[in-house]
């Protein structure tokens, strides 16, 4: 409970600091000053202007974010015995992630600015459609292109387990490329399994930390839970919600820019210096609707638990797996209802075990 309380506290402080930073940039004229400085160096051509501007803003944002990220990813994880990686390893991975995010932000910044200039009234709708298409591509190809940048992934060596998992996926009508060992033990003691990708990129991932302490029956029930998300199309419903929030965020950002751009010193809504305001507005919309997304996620998780129990007919293995995972990952056993609503994407461990016990009685 203390561990999760500290995680929530540092996330709140990080989010608040980032929001204050972006708001201050816009309201104090700092964003306009940075745009003017970049313009004097990179010129007025759209691509170099936006790319250099985004790099400068991202670098300043990282200065604000890094202390919180370090406390969250290194200090806190080590304090509770969850981290196995060196500071240098953590920093290297963090910089990789920053570089990837910077590429995405620069591309998004160029796209939004170009659309604002070409179609100032409809830019938010066109941008939303393109961003949603990007999310679908990311869901499909990230496991193949991005995951190997951070983790060592190799074919699962436990032949019997591999055959069981692949057979389970085939029986459910969700064929996979194969089952792989997801080596996270050099970073964390936490355990997990996943079914990632869409269509031809779909693959089974089982962490080495899960394999180390869980029986084949337990791993099978954990995987059956992950399989349910694909069987029921949970990925698509989550993407649909994300698409709705993206569209709403872009629309609200358009309204804010249209009404307040000149009042806060911007050269109209097409000003590159307004990008932080778009990011801030979109983030605020996502934050407001986060409980809705979490509620949908918890509903998906409860249904996936039922599917795992029905498919494997092994409630004992499911319950023991939940208990082991909760202990390994320091899951909150019985968080308050408010904490669950505001922060949790999964039902509590106690609720999942209680529900599985009822289901097993029914079986």
LUMZARO-836536 format. One line per 10 residues: number of its first residue (from 1); for each residue x, y negated, z of C-alpha. Coordinates in Angstrom, 1 decimal. Each point is the difference from the previous one (the first is absolute). Layout:
BEGIN
NUM	X,Y,Z; ... .
//
This chain:
BEGIN
1	0.0,0.0,0.0; 2.8,-2.4,0.8; 1.8,0.9,-3.3; -3.1,-0.8,-2.0; -0.8,-3.1,2.0; 3.5,-1.3,-0.8; -0.4,0.9,-3.7; -3.3,-2.0,-0.2; 1.6,-2.9,1.8; 3.0,-0.3,-2.3 .
11	-2.2,0.4,-3.1; -2.3,-2.7,1.3; 3.0,-2.3,0.6; 1.5,0.8,-3.4; -3.3,-0.7,-1.8; -0.5,-3.2,1.9; 3.5,-1.2,-0.7; -0.3,0.7,-3.7; -3.4,-1.8,-0.2; 1.4,-3.0,1.8 .
21	3.0,0.0,-2.3; -2.1,0.0,-3.1; -2.5,-2.6,1.3; 2.8,-2.3,1.1; 1.6,0.3,-3.4; -3.1,-1.3,-1.7; -1.2,-2.6,2.5; 3.4,-1.6,0.7; 0.9,-0.3,-3.7; 2.8,2.4,0.4 .
31	-1.3,2.2,-2.8; -0.2,-2.9,-2.4; 3.5,-1.1,1.0; 1.3,3.5,-0.7; -1.8,0.0,-3.4; 1.6,-3.3,-0.9; 3.5,1.2,1.0; -0.4,3.2,-2.0; -1.4,-2.0,-2.9; 3.1,-2.1,-0.1 .
41	2.2,3.1,-0.2; -2.1,2.5,-2.0; -2.0,-2.5,-2.2; -3.7,0.0,-0.7; -0.2,3.2,-1.9; -2.6,2.2,1.7; 1.9,3.3,0.6; 3.3,-1.4,1.4; -1.8,-2.6,2.0; -2.3,2.5,1.7 .
51	2.5,2.8,0.4; 2.6,-2.3,1.7; -2.8,-1.7,2.1; -1.2,3.4,1.2; 3.5,1.2,0.8; 0.5,-3.1,2.2; -3.3,0.3,1.8; 0.5,3.8,0.5; 3.5,-0.6,1.4; -1.4,-2.5,2.5 .
61	-2.9,2.3,0.9; 2.4,2.9,0.6; 1.9,-2.2,2.5; -3.2,-0.3,1.9; -1.0,3.7,-0.4; 3.4,1.8,0.6; 0.1,-0.3,3.8; -3.5,1.4,0.4; 0.8,2.8,-2.5; 3.2,0.9,1.8 .
71	-1.7,0.2,3.4; -2.8,2.0,-1.5; 2.1,2.4,-2.1; 3.1,0.4,2.2; -0.3,-1.3,3.6; -3.4,1.4,0.7; 0.4,3.3,-1.8; 3.3,0.6,1.8; -1.5,-0.9,3.4; -2.6,2.7,-0.4 .
81	2.3,2.6,-1.5; -1.5,-0.1,-3.5; 2.9,-1.3,-2.1; 2.9,2.1,-1.1; 1.6,-2.5,-2.5; 2.8,-2.4,0.4; -0.5,-3.8,-0.2; 1.9,-0.1,-3.3; -2.3,2.7,-1.5; -3.1,-1.9,1.2 .
91	1.4,-3.3,-1.5; 0.8,1.7,-3.3; -3.5,1.4,-0.3; -1.5,-3.3,1.1; 1.9,-1.9,-2.7; -1.1,2.5,-2.6; -3.6,-0.6,1.0; 0.5,-3.8,-0.1; 1.5,0.2,-3.5; -3.0,2.0,-1.3 .
101	-2.5,-2.4,1.6; 1.9,-2.9,-1.4; -0.3,1.4,-3.5; -3.8,0.5,0.5; -0.4,-3.5,1.4; 2.0,-1.6,-2.8; -2.1,1.8,-2.6; -3.2,-0.9,1.7; 1.1,-3.6,0.4; 0.7,-0.3,-3.7 .
111	-3.3,1.7,-0.9; -2.1,-2.2,2.3; 1.8,-3.2,-1.1; -0.4,0.9,-3.7; -3.7,0.7,0.5; -0.6,-3.2,2.0; 1.4,-1.9,-3.0; -1.7,1.9,-2.7; -3.4,0.7,1.7; -0.3,-2.2,3.1 .
121	-3.7,1.0,0.5; 0.3,3.7,-0.5; 3.5,0.8,1.2; -1.1,1.6,3.2; -2.1,2.6,-1.8; 2.6,0.8,-2.6; 2.7,0.2,2.6; -2.1,2.3,2.1; -0.6,2.4,-2.8; 3.7,0.2,-0.8 .
131	1.0,0.4,3.7; -2.5,2.9,0.4; 1.4,1.7,-3.1; 3.4,-0.4,1.7; -1.3,1.7,3.1; -1.2,3.0,-2.0; 3.4,0.3,-1.7; 1.7,-0.3,3.3; -2.1,2.8,1.5; 0.8,2.2,-3.0 .
141	3.7,-0.6,-0.4; 1.4,-1.2,3.4; 0.6,3.6,1.2; 2.1,0.7,-3.1; 1.8,-3.3,-0.4; 0.2,-1.7,3.4; -0.1,2.7,2.7; 3.4,1.5,-1.2; 1.6,-3.4,0.5; -0.5,0.4,3.8 .
151	-0.2,3.7,0.7; 1.7,3.3,-0.9; -2.8,2.2,-1.5; 0.8,3.6,-0.9; -2.1,3.1,-0.8; -1.5,1.7,3.0; 2.2,2.9,0.9; -2.5,2.0,2.1; -1.4,2.1,-2.9; -3.0,1.4,1.9 .
161	-1.1,-3.5,1.2; 0.5,-1.5,-3.4; -2.2,2.6,-1.7; -2.7,-0.4,2.6; -0.1,-3.8,-0.5; 0.0,0.1,-3.8; -2.7,2.7,0.0; -2.1,-2.1,2.3; 0.3,-3.0,-2.3; -0.8,2.2,-3.1 .
171	-3.0,1.4,1.7; -1.3,-3.5,0.7; 0.4,-1.0,-3.6; 2.9,-2.4,0.6; 3.0,1.5,-1.7; 3.4,-1.3,1.2; 3.5,-0.2,-1.4; 1.3,1.9,3.0; 0.7,-0.1,3.7; 3.0,-1.9,1.2 .
181	1.9,-0.6,3.2; -0.1,-3.7,0.9; 3.2,-0.6,2.0; -0.7,-2.7,2.6; 2.0,1.6,2.9; 3.0,-2.3,-0.6; -2.3,-3.0,0.7; -2.7,1.1,2.5; -1.3,2.8,2.2; -3.5,-0.7,-1.2 .
191	-1.7,2.7,-2.1; -2.4,-0.2,-2.9; -1.3,1.6,-3.2; -1.6,-1.5,-3.0; -1.5,0.7,-3.4; 1.2,-2.9,-2.1; -0.4,-1.1,-3.6; -3.0,0.2,-2.4; -0.4,2.6,-2.8; 3.2,1.2,-1.4 .
201	2.1,-1.7,2.6; -1.8,1.7,3.0; 2.4,1.8,2.3; 0.0,1.5,3.5; 2.4,-1.6,2.5; 0.7,1.6,3.4; 2.5,-1.7,2.3; 2.9,1.9,1.3; -1.0,-1.1,3.5; -3.4,1.6,-0.5 .
211	1.6,3.2,-1.3; 2.4,0.1,3.0; -2.7,0.4,2.7; -3.2,1.1,-1.7; -1.1,3.5,-1.0; -1.0,0.7,-3.6; -3.7,0.2,1.2; 0.3,-3.5,1.5; 1.7,-1.4,-3.0; -2.8,1.5,-2.2 .
221	-2.7,-1.7,2.0; 1.8,-3.4,-0.1; 0.4,0.4,-3.8; -3.7,1.0,-0.3; -0.9,-3.3,1.6; 2.2,-1.9,-2.5; -1.5,2.0,-2.8; -3.5,-1.1,0.9; 0.8,-3.6,-0.8; 0.5,1.1,-3.6 .
231	-2.9,2.4,-0.1; -2.4,-2.8,1.2; 1.6,-2.8,-2.0; 1.0,-2.0,3.0; 2.9,-1.6,-1.8; -2.4,-1.4,-2.6; -2.5,-1.4,2.6; 2.9,-1.6,1.9; 1.2,-1.5,-3.3; -3.5,-1.3,-0.7 .
241	-0.1,-1.7,3.4; 3.5,-1.4,-0.6; -1.1,-1.3,-3.4; -3.0,-1.7,1.5; 2.1,-1.7,2.6; 2.6,-1.0,-2.6; -2.7,-1.6,-2.1; -1.5,-1.8,2.9; 3.4,-1.2,1.2; 0.8,-1.4,-3.4 .
251	-3.4,-1.7,-0.3; 0.3,-1.6,3.5; 3.5,-1.1,-0.9; -1.3,-1.6,-3.1; -2.7,-1.9,2.0; 2.5,-1.2,2.5; 2.4,-1.2,-2.7; -2.7,-1.7,-1.9; -1.2,-1.9,3.1; 3.2,-0.8,1.8 .
261	2.9,0.1,-2.4; 0.2,-3.8,-0.5; -0.8,-0.8,3.6; 3.0,2.0,1.3; 2.4,-1.6,-2.6; 0.0,2.6,-2.7; 0.0,-1.0,-3.7; -3.4,1.7,-0.5; -0.9,3.7,0.3; 2.6,1.0,-2.7 .
271	2.9,-1.2,2.1; 2.5,2.8,0.7; 0.3,-1.4,3.6; -3.5,1.3,0.6; 1.1,3.6,-0.2; 0.5,0.3,3.9; -3.6,-1.3,0.4; -1.3,2.8,-2.3; 2.0,2.6,1.9; -1.2,-1.4,3.4 .
281	-3.7,0.0,-1.1; 0.2,3.5,-1.5; 1.6,1.3,3.2; -2.6,-1.7,2.2; -2.8,1.7,-2.0; 1.7,3.4,0.4; 0.4,-0.6,3.7; -3.6,-0.9,0.5; -1.2,3.1,-1.8; 2.6,2.3,1.5 .
291	-2.5,1.6,2.5; -2.2,0.9,-3.0; 2.9,1.7,-1.7; 1.0,1.8,3.2; -3.6,1.2,0.5; 0.0,1.5,-3.5; 3.3,1.6,0.7; -1.2,1.6,3.3; -3.1,1.3,-1.8; 2.3,1.6,-2.6 .
301	2.2,1.5,2.7; -2.9,1.5,1.8; -1.3,1.6,-3.2; 3.5,1.3,-0.8; 0.2,1.6,3.4; -3.3,1.8,-0.7; 1.3,1.2,-3.4; 3.2,1.3,1.5; -1.9,2.0,2.6; -2.5,1.3,-2.5 .
311	2.7,0.9,-2.5; 2.5,1.7,2.3; -2.5,1.4,2.5; 2.8,-0.4,2.6; -1.1,-2.5,2.6; 2.7,1.2,2.5; 2.7,-0.9,-2.5; -1.6,-3.3,-0.7; -0.3,-0.9,3.7; 3.5,1.0,0.8 .
321	1.3,-1.9,-3.0; -1.8,-3.2,1.1; 1.4,0.4,3.5; 3.6,0.5,-1.3; -0.3,-3.0,-2.4; -1.4,-2.2,2.7; 2.8,0.8,2.3; 2.7,-0.3,-2.7; -1.3,-3.3,-1.4; -1.1,-1.5,3.4 .
331	-3.6,-0.4,-1.2; -2.4,-1.7,2.4; -2.2,2.8,1.4; -3.0,-2.2,1.0; 0.3,-3.6,-1.1; -2.8,-2.4,0.9; -2.8,-0.4,-2.5; 1.1,-3.6,-0.8; 3.5,1.1,-0.7; -1.2,2.8,-2.2 .
341	-2.3,-2.3,-2.0; 2.6,-2.7,-0.5; 3.2,2.0,-0.5; -0.5,3.7,-0.6; -0.3,1.6,-3.5; -0.5,3.5,1.7; -2.3,1.1,2.7; 1.7,0.6,3.4; 1.7,3.3,0.6; -2.5,0.9,2.7 .
351	-3.0,-0.7,-2.3; 1.5,2.1,-2.7; 0.6,2.9,2.3; -3.4,-0.3,1.5; -1.7,0.0,-3.4; 2.1,3.0,-1.1; -1.1,1.9,3.1; -3.7,-0.7,-0.8; 0.6,1.1,-3.7; 1.7,3.2,1.1 .
361	-3.0,0.9,2.2; -2.2,-0.6,-3.1; 2.2,2.2,-2.1 .
//
